[in-house]
């Protein structure tokens, strides 16, 4: 499902116009991105959690060029679905 399809689905199910739904969806995504950028986790009860995981610096190997590459420490975003959500998907 794309963002446009999500907006269409929400507009149909709520009765609001697509423009209003689009502003809400964009605002939600901007807020989640902002919180994760500030190293705050986002917990949505019944849906799941967006958390930043820290990866330590490491030395990796580029097998195409046969050289070692230093990978700096960085953060990655991880989504962990709630138990109810996981149960419905299964």
Secondary structure, 3 states (H helix, E strand, C coil): CCHHHHHHHHHHHHCCCHHHHHHHHHHHHHHHHHHHHCCCCEEECCCEEEEEEEECCEEEEECCCCEEEEECCEEEEEEEECHHHHHHHC
